[in-house]
Amino acid sequence: MSNIEITNDDRRFMKMASDLALDNVDKGGGPFGAVIVKEGEIISTGTNTVTIDNDPTAHAEVNAIRNACRAKGNFKLEGCDIYTSCEPCPMCLSALYWAGVRRIYYGNTQLDARAINFDDNFIYEEIAKPHTARAIPCIHITGTDAIEAFKKWESKTDKTEY
């Protein structure tokens, strides 16, 4: 995908994401902003409100996804692009995949974020470890009835797949 041409609109939306990030620092939030666009129309924006909302998931991309999905009345963002002031962290990247965005444009890199103490590399390393060797051990409890919800979902005929 390296042959994708960056347009003036792409630069404008990236500038908007960067401006959101810059303004958000003054508001007490983190230095991250995001804009979700479909066919040249802004669907939503988001900023990092982790410390404002006391919510570790309130990253700019996640907030923008939540706002866009509410605006569209759909949990999928097919055909949408996101412009984010920084390369998405593992959580945001996962959320963007789940949302089904078309493209992710970003300004700052993981290394830029690491330089100001926003370092997510440990999460990538943790994911690769065996469950019980992680800093937060993940312990599988066998013999529970948790599978019953999966069985019920599997047999449900009127479910909305996602």
Disulfide bonds with the S-S distance in Angstrom:
none
